[in-house]
Amino acid sequence: MSFWKDNPCVPTWPATAVAWWNGSPPRLLNPTPPQRSLASVPGLNLAKATAEQAPEVCEFLSRWFTTSVKARCDLPAATLAAWITEGRLELWLVRKSDGALVATLGRRWIQDAAIGQARWPRAGIVEYFAVHPAVRHRGVGRWLLGTLQASTVRPIPPHFILWESFSIGLSLIPPLAMGRYWIWQRQGQGQGQPDSKANVKRVDEPQAAVAKWRSLTTTSFLHSALDLSGSVSIWTTVAGDVAVQDLFHRSVPDGRRMAMIVAASSPAAVTAFAAASPWPLLLGDREWTSEWSVDSVFQWIGYNVLAGTVTTSYPCFGF
């Protein structure tokens, strides 16, 4: 909690309540916060990741990034290497003096970020934040988060970070979004074969995909533009359109690939997509049909932004 405590960029419940009462629009908390001194951790080194280090990082994430016993991270090394090479992901690594990797923190930029009626040209998504148990409670997380803040050009735009729980400590910070996951699982081990016969097709034409994304996110409180080179894809079905985020996770112990339904035109479209989806395990922020069951909880924390309200819908971030 030390990074969050007394940080001018971290929202508070009292400020959120006042903003809600007054009907204030979302705003930045402190566009130009003072630079904080960064205390390094003895015996550890911090540096930016290179594309060549992707296989090592993916192996580390598969072990320590996911807190749930029901899933593990399965990010392909080639995908991570491409993100780093193309500048779509900044990734910081912490190592012991012998070179062993012990912590990671990534940031991805999203364009045209929207919080309610407020808009920003870009915002940050903090992800792949993982610290090895052997070095926890030593200030490693504070070091990483402080480095991210210090390296951000002023004015600092909003940042978003997902927590797959209702942490006791972070419950002191008002979330931008909070709710529960619902899950759908295909029976058996079939992977699904989306094709013309199943009336489920991926929308690869850029203009068509962007147009469908804009239609799907019209009523979303938290959303952004669509990055066609990212992990979100648009699918069309006989019953409507679906936006899906590849989670780069697999279930334990059966290893089924997982994805998140971030938006859909109708429950029927989700049902049609699920039947032929390449992901046999889907998550959503609602009970799309009676076949979906409650899984777990989530919350999205906002950094350097005061929204004045909390939504129960998962953000439609097209990264």
Secondary structure as the mmCIF struct_conf table of DSSP 4:
data_model
#
loop_
_struct_conf.conf_type_id
_struct_conf.id
_struct_conf.beg_label_comp_id
_struct_conf.beg_label_asym_id
_struct_conf.beg_label_seq_id
_struct_conf.end_label_comp_id
_struct_conf.end_label_asym_id
_struct_conf.end_label_seq_id
TURN_TY1_P TURN_TY1_P1 SER A 2 ASP A 6
TURN_TY1_P TURN_TY1_P2 PRO A 8 CYS A 9
BEND BEND1 VAL A 10 VAL A 10
HELX_RH_AL_P HELX_RH_AL_P1 TRP A 13 ASN A 22
TURN_TY1_P TURN_TY1_P3 GLY A 23 GLY A 23
HELX_LH_PP_P HELX_LH_PP_P1 SER A 24 PRO A 26
STRN STRN1 ARG A 27 LEU A 28
BEND BEND2 LEU A 29 LEU A 29
BEND BEND3 PRO A 31 THR A 32
HELX_LH_PP_P HELX_LH_PP_P2 PRO A 33 SER A 37
HELX_LH_PP_P HELX_LH_PP_P3 SER A 40 VAL A 41
TURN_TY1_P TURN_TY1_P4 PRO A 42 GLY A 43
STRN STRN2 LEU A 44 LYS A 48
HELX_RH_3T_P HELX_RH_3T_P1 ALA A 51 GLN A 53
HELX_RH_AL_P HELX_RH_AL_P2 ALA A 54 TRP A 64
TURN_TY1_P TURN_TY1_P5 PHE A 65 PHE A 65
TURN_TY1_P TURN_TY1_P6 VAL A 69 LYS A 70
STRN STRN3 ALA A 71 CYS A 73
HELX_RH_AL_P HELX_RH_AL_P3 ALA A 77 THR A 85
TURN_TY1_P TURN_TY1_P7 GLU A 86 GLY A 87
BEND BEND4 ARG A 88 ARG A 88
STRN STRN4 LEU A 89 LYS A 96
TURN_TY1_P TURN_TY1_P8 SER A 97 ASP A 98
STRN STRN5 LEU A 101 ILE A 115
TURN_TY1_P TURN_TY1_P9 GLY A 116 GLN A 117
STRN STRN6 ALA A 118 VAL A 131
HELX_RH_3T_P HELX_RH_3T_P2 PRO A 133 VAL A 135
TURN_TY1_P TURN_TY1_P10 ARG A 136 HIS A 137
BEND BEND5 ARG A 138 GLY A 139
HELX_RH_AL_P HELX_RH_AL_P4 VAL A 140 ALA A 150
TURN_TY1_P TURN_TY1_P11 SER A 151 SER A 151
BEND BEND6 THR A 152 THR A 152
HELX_LH_PP_P HELX_LH_PP_P4 VAL A 153 VAL A 153
BEND BEND7 ARG A 154 PRO A 155
HELX_LH_PP_P HELX_LH_PP_P5 ILE A 156 PRO A 158
STRN STRN7 HIS A 159 TRP A 163
BEND BEND8 GLU A 164 SER A 165
TURN_TY1_P TURN_TY1_P12 ILE A 168 GLY A 169
HELX_RH_3T_P HELX_RH_3T_P3 LEU A 170 LEU A 172
BEND BEND9 ILE A 173 ILE A 173
HELX_LH_PP_P HELX_LH_PP_P6 PRO A 174 PRO A 174
STRN STRN8 PRO A 175 GLN A 185
BEND BEND10 GLN A 187 GLN A 189
BEND BEND11 ASP A 195 ASP A 195
HELX_RH_3T_P HELX_RH_3T_P4 SER A 196 ALA A 198
TURN_TY1_P TURN_TY1_P13 ASN A 199 ASN A 199
STRN STRN9 VAL A 200 ARG A 202
BEND BEND12 GLU A 205 GLU A 205
HELX_RH_AL_P HELX_RH_AL_P5 PRO A 206 LEU A 216
TURN_TY1_P TURN_TY1_P14 THR A 217 THR A 219
BEND BEND13 PHE A 221 PHE A 221
STRN STRN10 LEU A 222 LEU A 226
TURN_TY1_P TURN_TY1_P15 LEU A 228 SER A 229
BEND BEND14 GLY A 230 SER A 231
STRN STRN11 VAL A 232 THR A 237
TURN_TY1_P TURN_TY1_P16 VAL A 238 ALA A 239
STRN STRN12 GLY A 240 SER A 251
TURN_TY1_P TURN_TY1_P17 VAL A 252 ASP A 254
STRN STRN13 ARG A 257 ALA A 264
BEND BEND15 SER A 265 SER A 265
HELX_RH_AL_P HELX_RH_AL_P6 PRO A 267 ALA A 276
BEND BEND16 PRO A 278 PRO A 278
BEND BEND17 PRO A 280 PRO A 280
STRN STRN14 LEU A 281 GLY A 284
BEND BEND18 ASP A 285 ARG A 286
BEND BEND19 THR A 289 THR A 289
TURN_TY1_P TURN_TY1_P18 SER A 290 GLU A 291
STRN STRN15 SER A 293 TYR A 303
BEND BEND20 ASN A 304 ASN A 304
STRN STRN16 VAL A 305 LEU A 306
BEND BEND21 GLY A 308 THR A 309
STRN STRN17 THR A 311 THR A 311
BEND BEND22 THR A 312 SER A 313
HELX_LH_PP_P HELX_LH_PP_P7 TYR A 314 PRO A 315
STRN STRN18 CYS A 316 GLY A 318
#
